Amino acid sequence: MAGCTKVQGKAGLSNSVNLDGTDYILQPNIQINFDGFDNLSEGLSELCEKVGTVGNADIYRIRDLGQDDWIFVDNNSMLSSNAPYGGVYLSSAVRMETVADFKPDYIDIYYLTPPTSEQSGAGIRIVSLDDSEII
């Protein structure tokens, strides 16, 4: 469920949300892997459960992870100011210092090629690991 991204700023968007009294902070380098699903809706229904909305963004609990720690924000439109970025958010009360703190069971490492005037950069998988000793 993790991946690296190049963060690009968008004016008026927020990198934090408050849901049910808990503050969550966007984790731009962590993503949900929706590979293998026909579309985002199918992936969301399998991997997440809707728990609310913030503005126009739908908020999801990530299955098998505690909602007090992690949520997923689905905000594809990003049209309204002060709307949260779409992505994975971690509770501000939880501290993660290293990848080991996340306790991954696999890691995919990608290189993002530089964008050109014709298209955005492409992610090229460098290595996939599922050996917990190496991870």
C-alpha positions as CSV (number, residue, x, y, z in Angstrom):
1,M,0.0,0.0,0.0
2,A,3.0,2.3,-0.1
3,G,4.5,4.3,-2.9
4,C,6.5,7.4,-3.4
5,T,5.2,10.5,-5.1
6,K,6.5,13.9,-6.2
7,V,4.4,16.4,-4.4
8,Q,3.1,19.3,-6.5
9,G,1.5,22.2,-4.8
10,K,-2.0,23.4,-5.5
11,A,-3.1,26.7,-4.1
12,G,-6.0,26.7,-1.7
13,L,-5.8,22.9,-0.9
14,S,-5.2,21.6,2.6
15,N,-2.8,18.9,3.8
16,S,-4.8,18.3,7.0
17,V,-8.3,17.3,7.9
18,N,-10.3,17.0,11.1
19,L,-12.7,14.1,11.4
20,D,-14.7,13.3,14.6
21,G,-12.2,15.4,16.7
22,T,-9.1,13.8,15.3
23,D,-6.6,15.8,13.3
24,Y,-5.0,13.9,10.3
25,I,-2.0,14.9,8.3
26,L,-1.5,14.0,4.6
27,Q,1.2,11.4,4.0
28,P,2.3,12.3,0.4
29,N,4.7,9.3,0.2
30,I,2.2,6.7,1.2
31,Q,-0.5,5.6,-1.2
32,I,-3.2,2.8,-1.4
33,N,-2.4,0.5,-4.3
34,F,-5.5,0.2,-6.5
35,D,-3.7,-2.0,-9.1
36,G,-5.8,-5.0,-10.1
37,F,-9.1,-3.2,-9.8
38,D,-11.2,-2.1,-12.8
39,N,-11.6,1.4,-11.4
40,L,-11.2,3.5,-8.3
41,S,-14.8,2.8,-7.1
42,E,-14.2,-0.9,-7.1
43,G,-10.9,-0.5,-5.2
44,L,-12.4,1.8,-2.7
45,S,-15.3,-0.7,-2.0
46,E,-12.8,-3.5,-1.5
47,L,-10.1,-1.7,0.5
48,C,-12.0,1.0,2.3
49,E,-15.3,1.9,4.0
50,K,-16.8,5.4,3.8
51,V,-17.0,7.1,7.2
52,G,-17.9,10.7,6.3
53,T,-17.2,13.7,4.3
54,V,-15.1,16.9,4.7
55,G,-16.3,19.6,2.3
56,N,-16.7,17.8,-1.1
57,A,-14.2,15.1,-0.2
58,D,-15.3,11.6,0.8
59,I,-13.4,10.2,3.9
60,Y,-12.7,6.4,4.2
61,R,-11.5,4.1,6.9
62,I,-8.8,1.8,5.4
63,R,-9.7,-1.8,6.1
64,D,-7.3,-3.6,8.5
65,L,-6.0,-0.3,9.8
66,G,-7.4,1.6,12.8
67,Q,-9.4,4.7,11.9
68,D,-8.0,6.5,14.9
69,D,-4.6,6.2,13.0
70,W,-5.3,6.2,9.3
71,I,-7.9,7.5,6.8
72,F,-8.1,7.9,3.0
73,V,-9.4,11.1,1.5
74,D,-11.0,10.8,-2.0
75,N,-11.0,14.2,-3.5
76,N,-10.6,13.9,-7.2
77,S,-12.2,17.3,-8.1
78,M,-10.0,19.5,-5.9
79,L,-12.0,22.4,-7.2
80,S,-13.0,24.2,-4.0
81,S,-10.5,26.2,-2.0
82,N,-9.5,24.9,1.4
83,A,-10.4,21.4,0.3
84,P,-8.1,18.6,1.4
85,Y,-5.7,16.9,-1.0
86,G,-6.8,13.3,-1.9
87,G,-4.6,10.6,-0.4
88,V,-3.6,8.7,2.8
89,Y,-3.7,10.7,6.1
90,L,-2.1,9.7,9.4
91,S,-3.4,10.9,12.8
92,S,-1.3,13.8,14.2
93,A,-1.1,11.7,17.4
94,V,0.8,8.9,15.7
95,R,4.5,9.2,15.1
96,M,6.2,7.2,12.3
97,E,9.9,7.8,12.0
98,T,10.9,5.1,9.6
99,V,9.5,2.7,7.0
100,A,9.9,-0.1,9.7
101,D,7.4,1.8,11.9
102,F,4.8,1.1,9.1
103,K,5.5,-2.6,9.3
104,P,5.2,-3.3,5.6
105,D,5.0,-6.9,4.3
106,Y,6.2,-5.8,0.8
107,I,7.9,-2.7,-0.8
108,D,7.8,-1.6,-4.4
109,I,10.4,1.0,-5.2
110,Y,9.8,3.2,-8.2
111,Y,11.7,5.9,-10.1
112,L,9.7,8.7,-11.5
113,T,11.0,9.9,-14.8
114,P,11.1,13.7,-15.4
115,P,8.0,15.1,-17.1
116,T,8.2,16.4,-20.6
117,S,6.1,19.1,-22.3
118,E,4.0,16.3,-23.9
119,Q,3.3,14.1,-20.8
120,S,3.8,13.7,-17.1
121,G,6.6,11.6,-15.6
122,A,6.2,7.8,-15.7
123,G,6.8,5.5,-12.7
124,I,9.3,2.8,-13.5
125,R,9.4,-0.1,-11.0
126,I,13.0,-0.7,-9.8
127,V,12.5,-3.5,-7.4
128,S,9.8,-5.3,-5.5
129,L,10.6,-6.9,-2.1
130,D,8.4,-9.2,0.0
131,D,11.2,-10.7,2.2
132,S,10.7,-9.3,5.7
133,E,14.4,-9.8,6.6
134,I,15.5,-7.5,3.7
135,I,12.7,-5.0,4.4
